[in-house]
Amino acid sequence: MLALAEAAAAADGAHPLSEHVVLHLRHGDPDALHLLAEDPGTGQLLGYAHLDLDDSADGPAAELAVSPTARRQGVGTALLDVLVTRADQEPGRLRLWAHGTDAAAGRLAAAHGFRRVRRLWQMRRSLYAPLDPVVLPPGVTLRAFDPDRDPEPWLALNARAFAALPDQAGWTRADLDRRMAEPWFEPAGFLLAEQVDSRLVGFHWTKVHGHHARAGGDPEDGHRHHEPIGEVYVVGVDPQARGGGLGRALTLAGLHHLRGRGLASALLFVDADNAPAIALYRSLGFATWDVDTLFRR
């Protein structure tokens, strides 16, 4: 299934599955349904769909991928028909993610009565371009994440910082442990901001795509087909510490870290309707590169 997704990523220029789904594939999840479309004669995998049933607030969510050699043969339609039938047994209406502006899943969704409800921009900037210095608010220092003592305090901070985004705020220790077990995880790139009383007030978790695959490890995503690229993975600020420039300082600190790794560029994802965040990222030199779209039936 991962190999099929990688082939689709190479053909389309965007990975068809989110990190969330890839982690489900690698580690298993009792609330996920995996659908396979196979050639009945050869057993060759032609398509894959993932249905996340554990989202009582917004309803089931799905993603799918079709092999580049099996396009325009009805595989995607067959998978979507089963997804719709199964999702109708669950509360809420089916949601379908389409990754990339030219994603075939987007065209499939539109043809089957889904409507667009959310857009997630991918923005990028060169790390060769000048970066402003990091100016932290008074009394705040930066340090690297400690896997032994920081998980629980960080989860509490993450929940406070993203109270309005349940998908992110609801991370559990298991969610964090899965990502810490991934080959791309590096504590040195997980920057924590703390006050003099050692209370965490913000963080910038960076990620590097691509270099692990080249070094012989498991490819973590579709970026393995390109030069390594850094990501502004998650930036969070405690609500009580907002308004003092900490978010900008944390973003810059992570970009300086990624540039120090010798990377040429960085990417991030942001909701298209998050005007304050987009204004910040544009002021830091980021520009829109691609778009992921969420559809609802």
Summary of the structure (lengths in Angstrom):
residues: 297
radius of gyration: 19.8
end to end distance: 25.3
largest distance: 67.6
contacts: 892
relative contact order: 0.16
helix: 35%
strand: 29%
